[in-house]
Amino acid sequence: MRFTKDHEWVRLEGDVATVGISKHAADALGDVVFVETPEAGKSFNQGDSFAVVESVKAASDVYAPVSGEVVEGNAALASAPETVNADPEGEGWFAKIKISDASQVEALMDQAAYDAFLATL
Amino acid sequence: MSDQALKNTPLNAAHRALGARMVGFGGYDMPVQYEGVLAEHRWTREHAGLFDVSHMGQAKITGADAIAQFQRFVPGDYEILKAGKQKYSLLLNAEGGIMDDLMAGKPDHDGLYVVVNAGNKDADFAFLNANLAGDATLIVLDDRALLAIQGPEAAEVMAKHEPALAEMGFMDSARLMLFGVDCFVSRSGYTGEDGYEISVPNADAERVWNTILEDARVKPIGLGARDSLRLEAGLPLHGHDVDATTSPVEAALTFALSKSRKEAADFNGAERILKELAEGPSRVRIALHVKEGAPAREGAEIADMDGNLIGVITSGGPSPTLGRNIAMGYAPPAFAALGTELKVIVRGKPAAAEVVATPFVATRYYRKPKA
């Protein structure tokens, strides 16, 4: 699993990246009450806002950690947004993206680097 | 505000010891949540929540002319307010705009005790200092903390500490010895629940806070849940739902305009306010159920069914009690009738909304049985 400085994560299987927000991000948001995930077929560049996550207090953009085309958005989050708090790096995934540039994934932080980054915050 | 050092309330260390997440609010370093906004919201609706609201401004206005002078800037009748009562009011500018909303009461026989919003208190107190004439003196009580205990079990919890508190009715205001110290107590709050606001000397705040928290029915509640609770109760937040451009008529706060004061028309902004009462305002605060999609928050636009933009949301979010999204905002009176179908536009997407009555969640204030 790889991470961005904006606290998204990426898990690559073949050329499809499953992406979500890290446990750190989910904990910082607090109770998630609404998630808007992208529809299949939409394309995003790395760094584009591709989803929205809302806590009781505020709405936050989620940025595409890699460029590519959405294969599937996690529709289950519409009716169960609390999954993002319960299992942010598993069942709480946001989308599966067919990546266009594998080197973007390689350039992201691994778990150890992300943990070290979190320690600096 | 953000580039200034945040101030601490006397309970700052207590919040940190409880593991609170702290944020800047109204110039203070305040707890936004302890265990989580939803859990705290629900606990307050079901049991009793304890809030640190020491960031709010407390003051006394004393002197023979205290009430007459204060009334020049508020539309409520404090002459006829009985001793031991308080009344919600609005600090008005010369144009009839709401500089702040406030509680003012008669807890003792020494003028008025006033509580104003944190973010406005410096401006409010400067204004009053500059404008109170005659024998009227503003005494800022910055030596006091303010705690609120709110929820259906609040009265039982507090009766254990002082049985006399159970005898107070909604909006009663008292000065009494509580926890061994001189306190101002009112039976009121900002959640729609029964409860009290308790003003204690700073030096005693942490002891009183911890003593109240010893009761298992009480949990500490942060500003996050305070906001969602007040939204459900339909209570406006100054700086968001009302501001210095909003009149009491636009804000749907006409209950704060006392009959005698309207007849006398002797308060700041009376001309505009009476004109709006007679002819209707150009916009009015409305409450909405947002029936689909994301929460509509401050800044989201309101459209009619033809897509014409007619107004804006001033606060909104999920209602934990109702399990649906609720909001307040402004629209022309033609769109303010209950049941009116409207659209709210969130991130470019129109979502169905309906004008509803406030409070969104029924209030449970304690009304004393008539003797």
HADDOCK unambig.tbl for C-alpha pairs under 7 A between the chains (distance, minus, plus):
assign (segid A and resid 30 and name CA) (segid B and resid 36 and name CA) 6.35 0.50 0.50
assign (segid A and resid 31 and name CA) (segid B and resid 36 and name CA) 6.74 0.50 0.50
assign (segid A and resid 31 and name CA) (segid B and resid 37 and name CA) 6.84 0.50 0.50
assign (segid A and resid 31 and name CA) (segid B and resid 38 and name CA) 6.65 0.50 0.50
assign (segid A and resid 34 and name CA) (segid B and resid 294 and name CA) 6.36 0.50 0.50
assign (segid A and resid 56 and name CA) (segid B and resid 317 and name CA) 6.45 0.50 0.50
assign (segid A and resid 56 and name CA) (segid B and resid 318 and name CA) 6.23 0.50 0.50
assign (segid A and resid 57 and name CA) (segid B and resid 224 and name CA) 6.62 0.50 0.50
